[in-house]
């Protein structure tokens, strides 16, 4: 499967609209997690694999290739993986969504508790 690229057909957009290409890339299993785990700095392959709950090495390798091709991740001279400037921008752009998701989870939890108390 080719790396989603703006201007090329991607899931949800025959014209490869940039937002749809980004959503296609980040919608792939583990892609967001890899970006999230690299936010604190470079990690070697094994360390990154452990940070990602010991995901399969073949999937990690494939996702890293895609993220490198998308210019979000780079391999350092020491062989570690790090976010590029674009990768850091992507992480910053995703932080508001992460904050929103915490509020969403809290709201759903509160509603669940309220519903559970009403049915008692």
C-alpha positions in Angstrom: 0.0 0.0 0.0 1.5 3.3 -1.0 2.1 6.1 1.5 -0.7 8.6 1.4 0.5 11.8 -0.4 -1.4 15.1 -1.1 -2.2 15.3 -4.7 -2.5 11.5 -5.2 -5.7 9.5 -4.7 -6.2 8.5 -1.1 -9.0 7.0 1.0 -11.8 9.5 0.8 -10.4 11.7 -1.9 -9.7 10.8 -5.6 -7.8 14.1 -5.9 -5.7 13.6 -2.8 -6.8 16.6 -0.8 -4.1 17.3 1.8 -6.5 16.8 4.8 -7.7 13.5 3.4 -4.1 12.4 2.7 -3.2 13.2 6.3 -6.3 11.4 7.7 -5.4 8.4 5.6 -1.8 8.4 6.8 -2.8 8.9 10.5 -5.7 6.4 10.2 -3.3 3.6 9.6 -2.8 1.3 12.5 0.0 2.6 14.9 0.9 5.7 12.8 -0.4 8.2 15.4 1.0 6.2 18.2 4.5 6.3 16.7 4.3 10.1 16.3 3.0 10.4 19.8 5.8 8.3 21.3 8.5 10.2 19.4 7.3 13.5 20.9 9.8 13.4 23.7 12.8 12.7 21.4 14.5 10.1 19.3 14.2 6.4 20.1 15.9 3.3 18.7 13.8 0.7 16.9 13.5 -1.7 19.9 12.8 1.2 22.4 10.1 2.5 20.1 8.6 -1.0 19.7 8.5 -1.3 23.5 6.9 2.1 23.9 4.2 0.9 21.4 3.2 -2.1 23.5 5.6 -4.4 21.7 3.8 -4.1 18.4 5.0 -6.4 15.6 8.4 -5.5 14.2 7.1 -5.8 10.6 4.2 -3.4 11.2 6.6 -0.9 13.0 9.0 -1.2 10.1 6.3 -0.5 7.6 4.8 2.4 9.5 8.3 4.0 10.0 9.0 3.7 6.2 5.7 5.4 5.5 6.3 8.2 8.1 9.8 8.7 6.7 8.5 8.9 3.2 5.8 11.4 4.4 8.7 13.5 5.9 7.3 13.3 9.5 10.0 11.0 10.9 13.7 10.7 10.1 16.4 8.3 11.1 19.3 9.9 12.9 23.0 9.2 12.2 22.9 7.0 15.4 20.1 4.9 13.8 17.3 6.3 16.1 14.0 7.6 14.8 13.0 11.2 15.5 10.2 13.6 14.4 11.2 16.0 11.7 10.0 19.6 11.9 6.9 18.6 10.0 6.4 15.7 12.5 6.7 18.1 15.4 4.1 20.4 13.7 1.8 17.4 13.3 2.1 16.5 16.9 1.3 20.1 18.0 -1.7 20.1 15.7 -2.9 16.8 17.2 -2.6 18.0 20.9 -6.0 19.9 20.8 -7.7 16.7 19.6 -6.0 14.7 22.4 -7.3 17.3 24.9 -10.8 17.2 23.4 -10.8 13.4 23.6 -10.1 13.6 27.4 -13.1 15.8 27.9 -15.2 13.5 25.7 -14.1 10.4 27.7 -15.0 12.3 30.9 -18.4 13.3 29.6 -19.2 9.8 28.5 -18.1 8.4 31.8 -20.2 10.9 33.7 -23.2 10.1 31.6 -22.7 6.4 32.2 -22.5 6.9 35.9 -25.6 9.1 35.9 -27.5 6.5 33.9 -26.3 3.7 36.2 -27.4 5.6 39.3 -30.9 6.3 37.7 -31.4 2.6 37.0 -30.6 1.6 40.6 
